[in-house]
Amino acid sequence: MTAQSYNVIAELDTEFGPENAEQLLDPIADYSGAAGRSELGHAEVIFTVPAESVRQANSTALAILETYPWPLRSVRVLLTADYDRLLDGVDLPPLLSVQEAADRLGISRQAVIKAISTQRLPAIRVGGTWIVRESSVRALSQRSA
């Protein structure tokens, strides 16, 4: 059997924030991992594993997820091609970098990072980069005005 690529989407029983972003990313760093806030408000990690079957992908995913200090709330494993098809059907909201958010808010890059760390500005960490929804920047701008 030939190895295929599977995507794993897992929700952990903790909140996502700057204080645990590195801890969420470390176990999945070698698996093209990303961490963020799930639709239900918990920490969510997404990563890719090679496997010969969904059963093997599931076992590998569970072994990786067991390294986290938080309980697992849910996990979904699917072929990367299927994951990509699901994403193609979803319209992503406009996203901004920290610098773009700073420019729109008229504040420094460091002030945006502070707003993220104090959770005044929701953000998602992808690798070493923070991504901010444009709507969150707009909302913060209106609250500050």
C-alpha positions in Angstrom: 0.0 0.0 0.0 1.2 3.5 -0.8 1.4 6.2 1.9 -1.1 9.0 1.5 -1.4 12.4 3.2 -4.1 12.8 5.9 -5.1 16.0 7.7 -6.0 15.9 11.4 -8.2 18.5 13.0 -8.3 18.2 16.8 -9.9 20.2 19.5 -8.3 20.3 22.9 -9.9 21.1 26.2 -8.2 24.4 26.7 -8.6 27.9 25.4 -6.3 29.2 22.7 -4.2 32.2 23.4 -0.7 33.6 23.1 0.3 32.0 26.4 -0.1 28.5 25.1 0.4 29.0 21.3 4.0 27.7 21.4 3.0 24.7 23.5 0.2 23.9 21.0 2.5 24.2 18.0 5.6 22.3 19.3 4.2 18.7 19.0 3.0 19.3 15.5 5.9 21.4 14.2 7.2 18.6 12.0 3.7 18.0 10.5 2.9 21.4 8.9 0.9 22.3 12.0 -1.3 25.3 12.8 -3.1 26.2 16.0 -6.0 28.5 16.6 -9.4 28.9 18.2 -12.1 26.4 17.2 -15.6 27.5 16.4 -16.6 26.4 19.9 -13.9 28.5 21.5 -11.4 25.8 22.4 -7.8 25.4 21.2 -7.7 23.6 17.8 -4.7 22.1 16.1 -4.5 21.1 12.4 -1.7 19.0 11.0 -0.8 16.5 8.3 0.5 13.0 8.6 1.6 10.4 6.0 -0.1 7.0 6.4 -1.1 4.0 4.4 -4.7 4.0 5.7 -7.1 6.1 7.7 -6.6 3.6 10.6 -2.9 4.2 10.6 -3.4 8.0 10.3 -5.8 7.9 13.2 -3.3 6.0 15.4 -0.5 8.4 14.5 -2.7 11.4 15.2 -3.7 10.0 18.6 -0.1 9.3 19.5 0.8 12.9 18.7 -2.2 14.3 20.5 -1.4 12.3 23.6 1.7 14.5 24.1 -0.5 17.4 25.0 -1.3 18.2 28.6 -4.9 18.9 27.8 -7.7 16.3 27.2 -8.8 15.8 23.7 -12.4 17.0 22.9 -12.7 15.8 19.3 -10.6 14.6 16.4 -11.3 14.3 12.7 -8.9 12.5 10.3 -9.5 12.8 6.5 -7.5 12.5 3.3 -5.8 15.8 2.5 -7.5 15.9 -0.9 -10.9 15.7 0.9 -9.8 18.3 3.5 -8.7 20.6 0.6 -12.1 20.1 -1.0 -13.9 21.1 2.2 -11.8 24.2 2.5 -12.5 25.1 -1.2 -16.2 25.3 -0.2 -15.5 27.7 2.7 -15.1 31.3 2.2 -12.3 32.5 4.5 -12.7 35.9 6.1 -10.3 38.6 5.1 -7.1 38.1 7.1 -4.4 40.6 8.1 -0.8 40.3 9.3 0.2 42.0 12.6 1.8 44.8 10.6 -1.3 45.3 8.5 -3.5 45.4 11.6 -1.1 47.9 13.2 -1.3 50.1 10.1 -5.1 50.0 10.0 -5.4 50.8 13.8 -2.7 53.5 13.6 -0.7 51.8 16.4 2.6 50.1 16.6 3.2 46.4 15.7 4.1 45.9 19.4 0.8 47.4 20.5 -1.1 44.9 18.3 0.9 42.0 19.8 0.0 43.3 23.3 -3.7 43.4 22.2 -3.4 39.8 21.1 -1.6 38.7 24.3 -4.3 40.4 26.5 -7.0 38.8 24.2 -8.4 42.2 23.3 -7.7 41.3 19.7 -8.5 37.6 18.7 -5.8 36.1 16.5 -4.7 32.7 15.2 -1.1 31.5 15.2 0.1 29.7 12.1 3.7 28.6 12.6 5.5 31.6 13.9 3.0 34.1 12.4 -0.1 35.7 14.0 -3.0 36.2 11.7 -5.9 38.6 12.6 -9.3 38.7 11.0 -10.0 42.0 9.4 -13.4 42.1 11.2 -11.7 41.8 14.5 -9.4 44.8 13.7 -12.5 46.8 12.6 -14.3 45.9 15.8 -11.3 46.9 18.0 -11.1 50.1 16.1 -14.7 50.9 16.7 -14.4 50.1 20.5 -11.4 52.3 20.7 -13.0 55.2 18.9 
